[in-house]
Amino acid sequence: MPTTHLLILSTAPDPETAEQLANALIEQRLAACVNLLPQITSLYEWKGKLQKSGEVLMMIKSTKQNYSALEAVLRAKHPYELPEILAVPVEQGLQGYLDWVERCTNTKIT
């Protein structure tokens, strides 16, 4: 059975930005839940230089149906020139939780 759920990973420069992004996604019913993991350290190359940044990791629970709109919101509101947005398919999970994710992200519900 093909998966319809996604775990989307993205980083933000600080807790305030991460919370603003998470709120926008939840308010627009593009995410059911966003976990914010503060104080991670990211090491990466950017424009030819090694970088080290403190960031907040966002773990976004959503569905494939909402991915395009979710990505568009992140790209429009994110302060980074090239934000990390990685979607990982959820192969298995507690059915009740997966049903809840679908209910929370169903834009037809008023």
Buried (B, 14 or more C-beta within 10 A) or exposed (E): EEBBBBBBBBBBBEEEBBBBBBEBBBEBBBBBBBEBEEEEEEEEEEEEEEEEEEBBBBBBBBBBBBBEBBBEBBEEEBEBEEBBBEBEEBEEBEEEBBEBBBEBBEEEEE
